[in-house]
Amino acid sequence: MKLTQPVLVQSYEDEFDLKDGKGAVPSTPAVPGSILVDTEITLGQEEHAEYRKAVGKLNHQAKWTRCEMNNAVNNLAQYMSKPGLAHMEAATQAMQYVKATPNRGLLLKPWGKWNGSRDYEFVIEGYSDSDYAKDPDTRRSKSGWTATLNGAPYVRRTQKQPFVTMSVSKAELTAAAACAQDMLFGMNVLTELGLKVKMPMILRMDNRGAVDMSRSWNINGRNRAMGVRICYLRELKEEGLIDIEWISGEENPADLFTKNLDGPTFEKHAKFFCGEEEGDGEAEDSNAQLGGVLERQNTGSVSGSTGAASGTTGATDKFGHDRDNRVRPKRGDTG
């Protein structure tokens, strides 16, 4: 099943001036590596209203069908009260990106099919990441995580952390604890229905220090907020509910939710959530060549088909493409 919002995509072109005069179409929703900051000169009342409308539409779309924009939209939403020209330009790039990729959307395509038996074990996995001290004003880090059910991402989140962490590892553990909660939510829903979940569930992160801290009782957080999260993950591991493994940053799809990535890396992780298909628009990569980026790994067979075409034009429709299997990251070293 693929979720798209073609009417909302068309509204960007109908309601906003998306012509930048540069000719190139952005291949990412934000400039790679960019960080938005407060500005002294703010937009006028009319431009401010346009900004709020644009971010509202982008936020709705990022939540339901275009999660690959989570980080970019999260950054834009922090400046709703006093946006400047740079913020409006960033919002325009995000809308240009959506317009250039109208066929892209959230792909919910499990790699396994339930056979109807109560003995079937569903597989819940999680991926978490953080960007340390990302906010230039508060130095709070940003968390990003996703939880999947048989490979289909049912949780996709970006969030500024509620407190300042004193190390990269602790920022990673904060994101991991949030991801673990969503994994347990998925497990509880299935068990309440009388279904089984394979144990332990695997949570992957790309920081070895954080993995080691979650496994050892010799290290504790020096404040209550951090200590609770560390102990929470340790107890889940001891109870056999969750095991935490290391995965390389290049293979961690949650990296998409914490940073404005370069074109090839963004495209690689976006395919984890949106699938791989042709006809995603005419986006040009102004930062790097996208060819040869994606390497298919651990693909499984999935039965079923996508919905029928509706209200589209051109040689291909928005819903009738043959879907390739979702790309699943390699399981990293467990050290």
C-alpha positions, 0 to 999 in steps of 0.5 A: 500500500502506498499513500500519496496526497496528489491534491495537496501536492498540486496546491503548492503550485496553485497557491505559492510562487515556486519559481526561483529563477535558477532553473535547477530543481532541488533533489532534497527538501533542504540544503544539505548540512544547513541549520536555520537560526533566528533572524533580526529582520522578519517577514511582513504580515502577508509573507508571514501568513504565507509562511505559516500556510506553507509550513502547515501544509508541509507538516501535514504531508510529512506526518502522513505521506512524506516522512522523508521531509520530517527533519526539514519540516521540523526545522521550519516549524520552529520559526512560525512566530518570527520567520525571516527571508531565509526561512521562507526560502527554505520553505520554498525549497521544500515545496519545490522538492515535493512538486518535483517528486509528486509520485513519492509517498509512504510505502507500507509493504511488509516483507512477510505475510501473515498466514492466519495462524496464531503461532506466526511471529511478527517481527518488530524492529527499531532504528534510532539516531540523534544529532548532537547539540543541533540547536544553536540556541539551546544546544539541545540534540535532535532525536529521530527514530522509526519502528517497523512491523515486518519491515513496514514503518508504522512509526516515523518521528523527528523530535528535539530532545527535552533537555541538554545532553552532555555527550553524543552517547547520551543523546543517542540513548535518549533517542533509543529510549523513545524508539523503544517505547514505540516498539513496545506500543506495537508489541502490546497492540499485537499481544492484545489481539492474541498474536505473537511477536518475535523476541527479542525485538531488535533496536539498532543505533549507530553509536557503539558507546551508547550500545555499551552503556545500554548493556552495562550496569557499571555506567549510570547517568549523573542526572535523573532524566538521563539515568532513568532512560539508561536503566529503562533500556537495560531492564528491557534487555534483561527481560528479553524484550529488546536487544540493542545492536550497532549499525553503521550510520550509512545503513541507519535509515533514522539518520534521515530524521536528524540531519539535512543529508546530501542528495545520494544519502538522502535518496538512499534512506528515503527509499527505505520509507518510500520504496524504489520506483520510477517516475518520481518526478524530474528532480535534478541533483544539484549537489551530487550524482544520484546514480549507483547509490542504492545497493539492494540488501535482504529483500523479501518476497511480498504478495499483493498489489497496489491500488488502481490509478485515479485522476492522473495523467501521463504514461504512468499513474500515481498508484499503478506502479509495480513495487520493488521490495523495500530495502532493509538495512544490513544488521550491523556488528553486535559489538 
